Amino acid sequence: MMDNFTPNRFVDQLNKAGVPEEFHDWLSAHGVGDLVVKMGIRFTEMSAERIVATMPVEGNTQVAGILHGGAHVVLAETLGSFAASLHAGKGRHAVGIEVGATHHRSVAAGTVTGTCTAIHLGGTLATHEIVITDEKGRRLSTARITNMIRDNRH
């Protein structure tokens, strides 16, 4: 059972999602989010410039049995938002203002990998490109997300 009083009450969730320990303090108040958990997203690399994560196809398919296009976008937006938040740093946060994706091919089984790379890391905007590939390295989709960087309100 989780409560609002236990320090780093999301430690198990962060570990299961593959979040490196150096980022646990940053995510200790909110964890990785329920959708990340439901989608099975697992981080393998994290920085403002590059984030890599995997996601299973199983459980994230549409009626035709292929990975849902929205699942591609969930993975892409997750990676871009996390990277922009890392870039924003303490006392600031990222707010998504635009996301778009182009789907190139489908996949019906296995695991996909999302690789998020910074295009622009500015003081007020951060833009990332996310390429999602299958287990053979074939490009499945390309997405781009722009986040606005804002100061936290006190």
Backbone bond lengths (Angstrom), bond angles and torsions (degrees), N, CA, C in turn:
res aa  C-N    CA-C-N  psi(-1)  N-CA   C-N-CA  omega(-1)  CA-C   N-CA-C  phi
1 M - - - 1.455 - - 1.523 109.59 -
2 M 1.326 116.26 135.99 1.460 121.11 179.40 1.520 109.57 -100.12
3 D 1.341 115.14 146.88 1.450 119.85 175.73 1.520 108.45 -136.00
4 N 1.300 116.56 175.08 1.460 120.75 -178.29 1.518 112.63 -92.90
5 F 1.318 118.92 7.92 1.449 121.89 -174.03 1.521 113.43 -113.16
6 T 1.309 118.34 -17.05 1.451 122.25 -177.70 1.525 109.59 -80.44
7 P 1.361 117.77 125.28 1.463 118.78 177.25 1.530 109.76 -59.89
8 N 1.323 115.52 136.44 1.459 123.22 179.76 1.521 111.75 45.66
9 R 1.312 115.77 56.11 1.467 121.95 -179.35 1.517 112.56 -66.78
10 F 1.333 117.52 -8.08 1.462 121.75 -179.00 1.527 113.04 -102.78
11 V 1.325 117.58 13.03 1.461 119.97 -174.68 1.529 112.01 -56.78
12 D 1.326 118.70 -41.64 1.467 120.59 178.59 1.523 110.96 -64.16
13 Q 1.327 117.10 -42.32 1.460 121.61 178.73 1.528 110.62 -63.01
14 L 1.320 117.24 -42.85 1.459 121.29 -179.91 1.525 110.77 -64.83
15 N 1.318 117.07 -42.84 1.465 120.67 178.23 1.523 111.20 -63.34
16 K 1.325 117.11 -45.22 1.468 121.11 -179.22 1.530 111.26 -62.71
17 A 1.343 116.80 -33.40 1.463 121.44 179.90 1.529 112.05 -82.90
18 G 1.339 117.46 0.12 1.454 120.61 176.75 1.517 115.19 78.57
19 V 1.337 117.22 15.02 1.465 120.15 -178.91 1.531 109.03 -69.80
20 P 1.335 117.72 124.04 1.467 120.15 178.62 1.525 110.97 -58.34
21 E 1.318 116.52 145.33 1.462 121.87 -175.65 1.526 112.81 -56.86
22 E 1.323 116.77 -29.81 1.464 119.99 -178.84 1.534 112.60 -63.43
23 F 1.352 117.73 -16.59 1.462 121.71 179.62 1.527 112.92 -104.76
24 H 1.315 118.30 2.12 1.456 120.74 -177.65 1.523 112.33 -63.37
25 D 1.330 118.41 -41.62 1.467 119.66 178.58 1.522 110.77 -60.25
26 W 1.332 116.38 -42.28 1.462 121.92 -178.89 1.526 110.82 -60.59
27 L 1.329 117.78 -38.18 1.464 121.82 -175.63 1.526 113.38 -101.64
28 S 1.326 117.64 5.75 1.466 120.40 -173.12 1.528 114.02 -65.16
29 A 1.313 118.76 -25.56 1.468 120.58 -178.10 1.525 112.83 -81.24
30 H 1.347 117.42 -26.40 1.466 120.18 -173.19 1.527 114.92 -128.99
31 G 1.311 117.21 -13.14 1.462 119.40 -175.76 1.512 110.49 70.20
32 V 1.321 116.22 -158.82 1.471 120.79 -179.57 1.520 112.40 -93.34
33 G 1.323 117.19 -9.70 1.460 121.32 179.91 1.520 111.93 100.28
34 D 1.309 115.22 145.38 1.466 121.13 -176.76 1.526 113.05 -61.37
35 L 1.344 117.47 -37.29 1.462 119.31 -177.91 1.534 111.18 -67.17
36 V 1.314 117.22 -39.87 1.467 121.10 176.94 1.524 109.57 -58.49
37 V 1.329 116.30 -42.47 1.469 120.98 178.83 1.528 110.01 -64.51
38 K 1.338 117.13 -48.79 1.472 121.29 -178.20 1.522 112.55 -61.17
39 M 1.328 117.56 -35.67 1.461 121.89 -178.03 1.527 112.08 -80.22
40 G 1.332 116.96 -14.45 1.465 120.32 -179.49 1.515 113.73 77.21
41 I 1.318 117.31 26.91 1.466 121.63 -179.54 1.526 108.97 -72.11
42 R 1.345 115.30 132.78 1.465 121.71 -179.63 1.529 108.88 -131.16
43 F 1.323 115.99 120.30 1.457 122.58 -178.43 1.527 110.60 -77.79
44 T 1.329 116.14 140.49 1.459 120.61 176.74 1.526 111.88 -121.24
45 E 1.328 116.87 -15.87 1.470 122.10 179.60 1.518 107.31 -155.02
46 M 1.352 117.44 138.40 1.467 119.77 -177.95 1.521 112.09 -143.02
47 S 1.336 115.89 122.92 1.461 123.07 168.22 1.524 106.64 -160.42
48 A 1.321 117.18 169.88 1.465 120.43 178.16 1.526 111.12 -65.40
49 E 1.324 116.69 -29.92 1.456 121.51 -177.30 1.520 113.48 -84.54
50 R 1.356 116.41 -26.99 1.470 119.90 -175.14 1.522 109.95 -157.92
51 I 1.326 114.73 128.69 1.465 121.37 173.18 1.519 107.03 -130.34
52 V 1.324 116.12 136.42 1.455 122.17 177.49 1.525 107.78 -125.03
53 A 1.322 116.46 137.28 1.467 121.06 177.73 1.522 109.06 -150.34
54 T 1.324 114.48 158.35 1.461 120.96 176.97 1.518 109.59 -114.12
55 M 1.333 115.06 161.05 1.457 121.48 177.71 1.528 107.86 -150.75
56 P 1.330 117.69 135.19 1.466 119.00 178.01 1.520 111.28 -73.65
57 V 1.322 115.78 147.32 1.458 120.19 173.70 1.528 108.80 -73.90
58 E 1.329 116.16 -43.63 1.464 121.24 -179.65 1.528 109.86 -57.98
59 G 1.319 115.36 131.48 1.463 121.44 -178.97 1.516 113.39 89.65
60 N 1.332 117.14 -9.52 1.464 121.77 -178.23 1.529 111.96 -124.82
61 T 1.334 115.77 28.69 1.465 120.68 -176.90 1.521 111.88 -97.99
62 Q 1.315 114.78 161.01 1.464 121.40 173.19 1.532 108.63 -97.63
63 V 1.297 117.40 -179.30 1.457 123.35 -171.47 1.533 113.19 -57.36
64 A 1.323 118.43 -28.47 1.466 121.55 179.79 1.526 112.73 -80.86
65 G 1.336 117.00 -1.37 1.456 120.72 176.49 1.522 115.14 87.19
66 I 1.323 117.35 10.46 1.465 120.66 177.13 1.534 109.06 -110.23
67 L 1.330 115.54 162.40 1.463 120.50 179.02 1.527 109.36 -55.27
68 H 1.301 116.18 126.55 1.461 122.90 -178.75 1.529 109.53 -62.71
69 G 1.337 116.38 137.45 1.462 120.59 177.34 1.518 111.76 -57.91
70 G 1.321 116.10 -36.08 1.463 119.66 177.23 1.511 112.60 -65.35
71 A 1.335 116.90 -30.06 1.468 120.55 177.04 1.526 109.92 -66.36
72 H 1.330 117.08 -38.06 1.462 120.96 174.73 1.532 109.05 -56.82
73 V 1.328 115.53 -47.36 1.461 120.66 -176.27 1.532 111.00 -69.00
74 V 1.321 117.68 -37.11 1.472 120.09 176.48 1.531 109.63 -60.16
75 L 1.320 116.85 -47.07 1.466 119.88 178.74 1.520 110.38 -61.29
76 A 1.326 117.04 -46.98 1.460 121.03 -178.98 1.525 112.10 -61.59
77 E 1.325 116.63 -47.20 1.466 119.49 -178.36 1.519 111.37 -66.69
78 T 1.310 117.29 -36.34 1.460 120.82 176.76 1.523 110.23 -59.89
79 L 1.321 116.41 -49.94 1.463 119.98 -177.48 1.527 111.68 -65.01
80 G 1.332 116.88 -45.99 1.462 120.19 179.81 1.517 113.04 -64.09
81 S 1.318 116.56 -38.97 1.464 120.38 -179.92 1.526 111.64 -69.58
82 F 1.338 116.74 -41.26 1.458 119.78 177.85 1.525 109.99 -63.83
83 A 1.338 117.60 -43.31 1.464 120.97 -179.90 1.529 110.55 -63.39
84 A 1.319 117.15 -43.52 1.473 120.28 179.44 1.523 110.71 -65.07
85 S 1.321 117.52 -36.83 1.466 120.78 177.66 1.521 111.10 -65.60
86 L 1.324 116.31 -40.04 1.468 119.31 176.04 1.522 110.27 -62.89
87 H 1.319 117.26 -41.08 1.461 121.42 177.69 1.525 110.82 -64.10
88 A 1.326 117.48 -40.00 1.466 121.28 -178.20 1.520 111.37 -59.49
89 G 1.329 116.93 -41.08 1.459 121.06 177.82 1.516 113.71 78.63
90 K 1.320 114.81 -177.11 1.470 121.55 -177.73 1.521 111.10 -62.04
91 G 1.323 115.55 140.46 1.452 121.69 177.83 1.520 114.19 80.67
92 R 1.341 116.40 1.30 1.457 121.11 179.01 1.514 108.58 -135.11
93 H 1.323 117.05 165.66 1.461 121.38 177.76 1.526 109.95 -148.11
94 A 1.320 114.51 162.58 1.468 120.98 -178.97 1.518 109.33 -106.83
95 V 1.332 115.44 141.01 1.457 122.77 177.37 1.527 107.73 -128.17
96 G 1.325 116.45 119.23 1.463 120.33 179.95 1.513 111.52 -64.22
97 I 1.335 116.32 132.15 1.464 119.78 177.99 1.526 112.29 -120.87
98 E 1.350 117.58 -13.05 1.464 119.65 178.96 1.517 108.85 -161.69
99 V 1.342 115.86 135.31 1.454 121.40 173.20 1.529 108.10 -145.60
100 G 1.318 115.94 139.91 1.456 120.58 178.13 1.515 109.26 -150.00
101 A 1.325 116.00 153.13 1.460 120.04 -178.03 1.517 110.88 -143.35
102 T 1.317 114.80 147.37 1.454 122.57 171.83 1.518 107.12 -117.93
103 H 1.326 116.52 127.90 1.463 121.58 179.96 1.525 108.69 -96.99
104 H 1.331 116.37 127.69 1.465 121.65 -175.05 1.524 112.91 -102.90
105 R 1.321 117.05 -35.85 1.466 120.81 -179.81 1.520 108.11 -156.50
106 S 1.329 115.73 162.57 1.466 120.67 -178.16 1.525 110.12 -101.65
107 V 1.331 113.98 166.34 1.461 121.99 176.05 1.526 106.90 -145.23
108 A 1.337 116.35 140.23 1.468 120.44 -175.86 1.519 113.62 -115.32
109 A 1.316 118.09 -7.43 1.472 120.15 -178.31 1.520 109.16 -156.42
110 G 1.328 114.23 164.82 1.458 120.13 174.87 1.511 113.59 93.69
111 T 1.302 114.05 -151.39 1.459 122.68 -176.68 1.519 108.35 -128.08
112 V 1.322 115.87 140.48 1.458 120.50 175.02 1.522 108.82 -106.52
113 T 1.320 115.34 155.72 1.460 121.46 178.32 1.514 108.96 -122.68
114 G 1.332 115.76 130.88 1.453 121.81 175.22 1.512 109.11 -106.49
115 T 1.330 116.00 128.38 1.467 121.50 177.02 1.519 107.97 -118.55
116 C 1.305 114.81 116.02 1.463 123.12 -176.02 1.527 108.36 -103.77
117 T 1.335 116.16 124.66 1.460 121.55 -178.31 1.521 109.34 -125.49
118 A 1.325 116.28 135.20 1.461 120.92 179.29 1.519 110.70 -66.83
119 I 1.321 115.32 135.04 1.458 122.63 171.84 1.525 108.98 -101.62
120 H 1.348 115.82 -41.91 1.471 122.44 -179.08 1.520 108.62 -147.40
121 L 1.324 116.69 126.76 1.466 122.08 175.92 1.524 107.95 -122.23
122 G 1.314 116.21 90.54 1.462 121.58 -177.99 1.517 112.29 -104.78
123 G 1.310 115.04 -174.68 1.454 120.98 179.76 1.511 113.28 -76.17
124 T 1.327 117.40 -26.76 1.464 120.70 -178.46 1.524 113.63 -121.27
125 L 1.342 117.68 -18.70 1.463 121.03 179.51 1.531 110.40 -134.29
126 A 1.323 115.13 144.97 1.463 121.71 172.43 1.521 107.02 -131.72
127 T 1.327 116.70 129.50 1.460 121.61 179.70 1.524 108.58 -123.21
128 H 1.326 115.02 133.75 1.466 121.82 -179.46 1.516 110.83 -129.84
129 E 1.331 116.04 147.36 1.455 122.68 171.16 1.521 107.69 -105.11
130 I 1.321 115.98 136.86 1.457 121.59 179.52 1.516 108.45 -122.59
131 V 1.329 116.04 123.79 1.456 122.38 177.62 1.523 107.05 -110.55
132 I 1.333 115.96 125.97 1.459 121.14 179.55 1.521 107.67 -108.53
133 T 1.343 115.18 127.63 1.461 121.62 -177.04 1.523 110.55 -124.84
134 D 1.337 115.12 160.55 1.465 120.18 175.63 1.532 109.40 -90.18
135 E 1.317 116.25 -174.93 1.461 120.89 -176.89 1.521 112.96 -67.16
136 K 1.331 117.76 -16.89 1.470 122.07 177.40 1.526 111.45 -94.00
137 G 1.336 116.91 2.90 1.460 120.83 179.47 1.508 114.48 83.37
138 R 1.331 117.38 7.73 1.466 120.77 179.30 1.526 110.06 -77.51
139 R 1.318 116.70 136.37 1.463 121.94 179.57 1.525 109.24 -70.75
140 L 1.334 115.20 124.44 1.461 122.14 177.93 1.520 111.42 -98.46
141 S 1.326 116.17 -39.23 1.463 120.25 179.71 1.517 109.78 -156.55
142 T 1.326 113.46 159.32 1.460 121.71 175.80 1.521 106.32 -129.41
143 A 1.316 115.91 129.59 1.470 120.42 -179.79 1.525 109.02 -129.05
144 R 1.324 114.51 160.72 1.456 121.11 174.72 1.515 107.68 -138.99
145 I 1.333 115.79 137.27 1.458 120.25 177.82 1.522 109.32 -132.24
146 T 1.325 115.53 139.84 1.457 121.77 173.27 1.518 108.16 -117.89
147 N 1.316 115.24 130.41 1.459 122.55 177.43 1.519 109.58 -117.19
148 M 1.314 115.85 140.13 1.451 122.08 173.02 1.527 107.08 -88.18
149 I 1.322 116.50 137.41 1.462 122.03 178.79 1.519 108.04 -99.54
150 R 1.328 115.23 125.31 1.472 120.38 -176.85 1.515 110.87 -128.82
151 D 1.314 115.96 154.24 1.460 120.72 173.74 1.519 108.67 -77.29
152 N 1.340 116.47 143.55 1.465 120.26 174.86 1.522 109.23 -67.00
153 R 1.297 115.82 144.39 1.472 120.57 174.44 1.509 108.63 -85.62
154 H 1.298 115.65 139.99 1.476 119.31 -178.97 1.483 111.16 -104.14
